[in-house]
C-alpha cells in the first residue's frame, strides 16, 4: 500500500513538472516574422464540410501572405461542399478543386485525400489544414518564419479549442490534459527520439522536399491516427519536428456535443499512450482513484500537497492551452469520468472493429 501510494505521489509530481514545463517553455510564433517568399500549397481534405469549407477559404483569402495556392479534395461529399468551393474558385485562380471518384482498398479516406492533394501541389511548403479550423491573417507568415528559423521538416499546431456546450466542456479538455501533462512539447523539437513525437492533423506544415522524399501519407495510409505516426516517421529519419499548443492564431470547434466528442476521441485516445490499452487504463486509474491510496497512507500535510498539485496541473494545462482554468478545475470529476468513457469505448470498438468516421469504417 505504501509503495503504491508513493508511486502515485511521484507520478503526480512528474505530471506537475511536465505541465509547468509546457507553460514556462511554451513555444511562441514570431510577432514580426522574417522569411523568404516560397510558394505555399494549402491542402484541404474535405468530406461533407458544407458548414465549414467557406469559412476556411475566406480565412485563407485574407492572409497577409499571398504567395499561396489553395487545393481542396472533395472526398465523395454528399452535401454542398463542392458547390461552395466552386463558387470561390471562379473568383480566385489560386483555388483548385479535385473530386474523388473512389477510395482505393487499403486506404483511409483522409490519408488518401492528403496523398492525392500532394500529387497536385507545386509549393515549396505543403500546409495541410482541416476544413473545420479557423485561422487568423498572420498564421502562414508566422509558421513559415518559425519553420525556416528552426529548419523544420514538419511544424504542427494543436488549435485553441472553441467550446460552447457542457458536453464539450467535460470532453474536449481531456485531450490537452493528457498531452500537456505527459509530454513536454519543447522536447519534440529538441530531442531526436521518435517516442517524443506529437502532431495534429488539423495543421501540419511540411517542407515539400521532405514530404516528397518521405511520402508520409502513403506510408501511414491505413492508420487512424496518422498525424502522430507521421511525426514518428520523420523523427526516425532524423528530420526536425516541432509541435505547438495554445496559440490564438488557429482555433477549432472539433465537436458540437458530448456524443460527437466521445465518438471522435475514442478513435485516437489510446494512441496518446503508445497504443497500449493497459497504459491508458493505468493512467485513468491513477488519476481518478489514486487519491484513495494517498488519503489512507500519508499524513495530512502530504495529502494537502497532493491535492494542490492536482489542481495546479489542471491550471497549468489550461493556461498553456488557452482554456478557462476555473472551469476545468471545477469540472475535474466529470472530465475524469468522461476520459474513462473514451478509453472504454476505444477498447470495445477496437475489439469489435467498429471505428467509424464520416460514415466510413476506419478500423485497421
N, C-alpha and C positions, 0 to 999 in steps of 0.2 A: 504493500500500500504506500509506504514512504517513497519507494523507488518510483512508482507510477506518478505520485503527486509531484515529486521533484522533477521528473521528466516533463510534466505539464508546465511547471513553472519555467523551466529552461526554454521550452518551445515557445511559450508566450513571450518570453524576453527576446528571443530571436525575431519573432514576428514584429515586436515593437521596434527593434533596431532597424529592420528592413523597411518598415513603414516610415520611420523617421528619415532614413536614408533617401527614400523616394521623394520625400518632401524637401529635405535640405539640398539634395543634389539633383533637383528637378532640372531637366534639360529644356531650355527655352529656345524658341525660334528667334532669329535676329530681328530687331526692330527696324534696322536700316540694312536690308540685305544687299550684299555685293556678290555678283555672279556674272558669268558670261551670258550670251544670249542664244542658247541652243533651242532647237525645236523640241517642244514637249508634247508628246502624244497622250492625250487624256482618253482613257479607255474605260467604257462603262458597260458592263454586262447588265441586261435588263430583261426581266420576265414579269409581266403583269405589274408594271410600275407606273400606271397612268396617273396616280396620285402624287408621284414624286419626280418623275423624269423632267417635267417642265421647270421645276424649281432648281434642280442641279444644273441644267443647261443655262438658265438665267444667271445663276451664280457664276458660271464659267465665262459667260459673255461679259460680265462686269469686272473680270480680273484685270489688275493693273499690268500683269504680264501677258502680252498679247501674242507672242510667238508660239501659238499652240494649234493643234488640230484636235477635234473632238470626234471620236469614233464610238458609235453605240451599236451594240449587238443585241438585236431583238430575239430573245430566246423563246420563240414559238408562243408569244403572248396571245392571250385570248381577249384582252381588253384593248383600250385605245392607245397603248404605248407607242406603237409605230406611227399612228396618225399624228400624235402630238409631236414626235420627233420630226416628222416630215414638214410640219408647219414651221419649224425652226430652220431646217436646212435650206429651204428655198430663199431665206433671207440672209444666210451666213454660209459662205462657201467653205468655211473651216469645219463644218459639221458633216459627217457622213453616217449613213445608216446601213447596217448589214443585217440581213434577215436569215435566221436559221430555218432550214427545212427538215432537219432531223438531228437526233442526238445519237452519236455513234455508240456502239456497245463498249463497255469498259470505261465510260466517261461519266462524271457527274456534270450536271448542266452548267454550273458557274465556271468550273475549271475549263470546260470546252469553250465556253464563251470567251473567257480571258485568253486562252490559247489562240482562238480564231482571230480575235482583235489584234493580237501581237503580230500576226502574219500580214496585216494590212498597215501597221503603224510605220511611220517614216522617221519618227523623232529620235533625238539623241538620248532622251529620257522617256520612259513609259510610266505614266501615272494611272494606276488602276483605282477607280472610285466606285463605290456602291451608289446606286441611284437614290437611296434614301438619306444621304448625308447632305448637310448644308455647309457651305464654305464661305469665308469672308474674302474680300477682294485681294488680299495680300498673300494668300496661302501658297500659291505656286511659286511666287517670287521668294518667299521666306524659306520654304522647304528646299527649293533648288539651291539657294545660298548655303543652307545648312549641310546639304548633301555634298556639295562641292568642297566646302571647307574641311569636312571630315573624310573626304574621299570614300564615300559610302557606295556600296553596291545596291543597298536597299535601305530606305527610310520608311518606317511605318508609324502611324499615329492611331492611338485609341481616342476617338472623338469624345467630346464632352456630351454626356447623355442628357437628353431632354425627357423629363418625366412629368406627367400630368394627372395620373390616377394612382390610387392607393395600391392597386395591383402592380404598378411599375415601381413604386417606392419600396416595396418589400421583395422585389425580384432583381431589378437592374443593378443595384449597388453591389450585389454579390460578386459580379464579375471583377470589379475593381478591388473589392476586398481580398479575393483570392490572389489576384495578380500582384497587387502592391504590398501585400503582407508576406509574400513568399519569394518574390524576385526583385532585387534591386535593378531597376531598368538601366541605370548607368553602366552596369556590368555587361549588358547585352552588347554595347558598343566597345567597352574596354577589354573584355575577356574573350578569347577565341573559342572557348568550349561550346560546342553545339548544344549542350544541355542548358546553357544560359541563353536561350533564344525566346523571343516573343515577337509577335507581329499581329496586325489586324487587317483583314482583307478589305475593310472599308476604305482604307487609304494606304496604298503601297506605291512608293516612288522608286523605280529601278533605274540604274544606269542601263541604257538599252544594250550596250555592248555586253555587259554582264548577263542580262536577261537572255540574249540570243545564244550566248555560249552555254549557259546552264539549262535553258529551256525548262524552267521550273514547273509551269502548269501542266505540261505533258508528263513530267516525271511524277507528279502527285495527282494524276487525273482521276483517281478513284477515292481520294482522301476527303472525308467530310470536313476536316479542319485543315484546309490546305495552307493557310497563312503561316501557322507555326511550323509546319513541315517544310515550307519553302525557306523560312529563315534558317532552319537547321541545315538544309541542303547547302545554302550559301556559306554558312559558317564552316561546314566541313571542308569546303573548298577554299578556306582562308579568305573569304570575302567579307568586308566590314559591313555590319548591320547595326542599325540603331532603331530604337522603339521609344516613342514619346507618349506621354499621357498628360491630361489636364490642361490642354491648350484651348483657348476660346475661339481659335481660328477655324475650328471644324466642330460641328455638332451633329447629333443624330437622335431621332426618336426611334429606337430599334423596334420596340413592340408597343402596342396600344393598350394591352390589358394583361392580366395575370396569366390567362391561358396561353396567349401567344408567347409570353416570356418563358414559361415553363417548357413549352414545346421547342422553342428556339435554343435555350441554354442546355436542354437535356441532350442535344446532339453534339455538344462540344465540351461540356464541363469536365469530363474525365481526362481530356487532353491536357488540362492545366496541371494534372498530377502525373504527367508522363505516360498517360494511357493506362494507368493502374487503378482499377476499381477499389482495390484494397487500400491504397494510399488516400483515395478520395474519401472513402468511408472513415478511415482513421482520422483524417483531418477534421471531418464533420463531428465525429465522436469527441475528439479532444476539445474542439472549440465550442461544442454545445454542452457537454456534460462534464468537462474537465474540472469545473468549479466544485463539484461534489467531492472529489478527492482532496482538493486543496482545503476545503472547509473542514473536513474530518481530520486532517493530518497536521496542518500548520497553525501557529498561533495567530491571534487577531491581526497583529501588525503586518504579517506577510500576506494574509488574506486581503487586507485593505489594499496593499501594494499591487496584488494580483488583479483585483477588480479595477483599480485605477489604470493599470496597464491595458486591460481590455478596452476600456473607454478611450484611452489615448490612441490605441491602434485605429479605432473607428474614426477618430477625429483627424489623425494624420492622413489616413487614406482618403477621407472625404475632402480635405483641403487640397491634397495633391491631385484629386480627380475633379476639382471644381464642383463638388456636390455639397449639399446642406449637411453640415456636421451634426447639428442638433437633431434633425430628422433621422439621420442614420443611427444616431446614438439611442434615441428612444424606441427605434424600431429594430433593435438588435434581435430580440426574441423572434418576431415573425420572419425576419430575414434569415435567421438560422434555421428555422423550420422549413422555409422555402428552399434553402440550399440542400437540405436533406431530401426534399421532393425532387429537385433537379437530379441529384445523384441516383436516387432510387429509380426514377423513370429512365435515366440513361442506361442503367444496368439492365432493366427489364427490356427496353427497346433493343439493346444490343443482342440480348439472348434471342429475342423473337425476330430480329432483323426487321424492325418496324419503323426505322427512321424515315420520315417524310419531310420534304421541304418544297414549297411552291408546287404542291400536288404531285411530287415525284418521290419515288422511293430512292433514298440516298444511302442505304445500308451498304457497307463494304466489308 
